[in-house]
Amino acid sequence: THTPSLPQSSTHTHSLDQWLARSPMLQRRVYHVMAAVRRQLYVLGGNDLDYNNDRILVRHIDSYSMDLDQWTRCSFSLLTGQNESGVAVHDDRIYVVGGYSIWTNEPLACIQVLDLSTEGKEEVFYGPTLPFASNGIATCFLPAPYFTCPNLQTLQVPHHRIGAV
């Protein structure tokens, strides 16, 4: 039997057991990550093809309103492109962890943090560097008491503000 391909964006309705088409993404991308914060779905990283069919990193961030079925290009971008990253959410922050760079053809050890805690003052900053570079990893956020994790402050304060804490 032939299975038709899904639309670019779709949601599954459990009560009807069917897929429903939604507004298509603003730009196609592969090897990206997605995270939901306050009924907004954020799409970060990944890559696309340019006019020569060469892969290009996607740094801009798109958000999808679940209530309005509408995509928006965010005014903030990732500091560097990341493919095949892990992603985790904690306290209105999205952590993009590790990944792969098509510029250097190497795994990455960086963590980028998208802080969405204050509407209109969103920012992206680098978190601490992983002790190893890795792509295709699974991540989650498991908070620990400060006394068991002395580097926790670096996860919660942008590097450019650490001296002020």
N, C-alpha and C positions, 0 to 999 in steps of 0.2 A: 504494500500500500504506500501511497505517496503522502508524506506529511508536509503541509505547507510551512514555509518559514514564518517565524514570528515577526511582527512589526518591529521597528527600531526600538520602541518603548512599549512595554505592555505590563499589565498587572494581572495577577491571578485572583479570581473571586472564588473563595472556597465554597460559599453557599450554592453557587451555580456550577462549580467545578469547570470553569472556563477562563480563557485568557481574554482580556479586553485591551484593545489598542488605546494607547495614550499618545500625547504630543511627542513627535520625534525629537531626539536630542538635537542640539544646535550644531554639533559637529560629531562625525563618527570618530571613534577611537577604539583601540584595543589595548590590552594589558594595563588598563586603568583600575582605579579603586573607587568604591562608592561608600558613602556613610550617611546615615540619617541623623539629623539634629533638629528637634522641634518641628516636625512635620515638613522639613525641607530635606531633599536628597541632594547631596553634593557629589559631583564627579570630579576626580582629581587625577592628574598624571596621564600616563598612557602615551600612545603615539598614533599617528595618522600617516597617510601617504601624501607627498607633495605632487606637483604637476609632472615630475619625472618618475613617479612611482618609487621614490626614495622615502624611507621612514623618517619622520620628523617627530621630535618630542613635543608634547602638548603641555604648556605651562599654565594656561588659563584654567580657571575653575568655573564650572557651570552648576547652577542649582535648579532644582525642580520643586515646585510647590505642589504638594500632594492635594491640597484643597482646591487649587485653581487649574490644575493640569497644565502648568505653564513653565517653560524653561527660561532662565535668565542668565546672561553672562555676568559673572561677578566682577567688581571693580578691582579685586585683588587677585594675584596669581601666585603660583608656587615660585620659590626662589630659584629652583633648578628643576628640570624635568626628571621624573622618576617613572619607570616602567616596572611591572611585576612586583610592586611593593606590598607590604602588609599595611593594614589600616585598623585603627581602634579609636573609640570615642570615649571621652570622660569629661564631665563638667563643661559641656558646650565647647569642647576642643576636639579637633580631629587630628590624630597623629598618623602621619604617613611615614612608614618605617622601612628602611633599606630599599631594595629594588635593584634595577639595572639601568645603566646609562648606555644609550646607543652612541653617544659621543665618544666615550672612552672604551666601549665594549667590555666593561667590567662591572661586577656587582658593586653596590653602594653601601656605605655604613652610616649615612646621614639619616636624621629624623627631622622632618618638617612638621611644624605645629600650626594648624589653622585655628585661631582663637575667635570664636563666634559669640563670646559672652556678652558683648555690648554692641547692639545694632547700630550701624553707621560707623563703628570704630573697629571693624574686623581687621585682623592682621595675621600675617604669616611670618613665622620666625623659625630659626634652627633650634632644635633641642640638642641634647647631648649626642655625641657620636657613639654608635654601637661599637662594642669591642671587636667586632668582626663585620666584614661586608657580606651581604647575603641578598639574594633575590628569591621571589616565589615563597616567601615565608608567611606563616599565619601569625597573627598578633591578637592580643587582647590586653585590656588594662586591668591590672590587679593591684589596687592601691595597698601600700604597706605603711605602717606607722613610721614617722620620720626617723625615730631612733634605730630602726632596722634598715633604713635606706637613706644614708646621709646625702646621697646625690639627688634625692627627690626634689629639692629646690630647683635644680636645673631643668626639671621637666615642667615646672609650674610657672617659671618666670622667664620671659624672653631674655636671651643672652645679653642684649644691649641694655637690659635693666637690672641685671644681677647685682652690679655694684651698688645700686641704690637700695637694696633690700637689707 
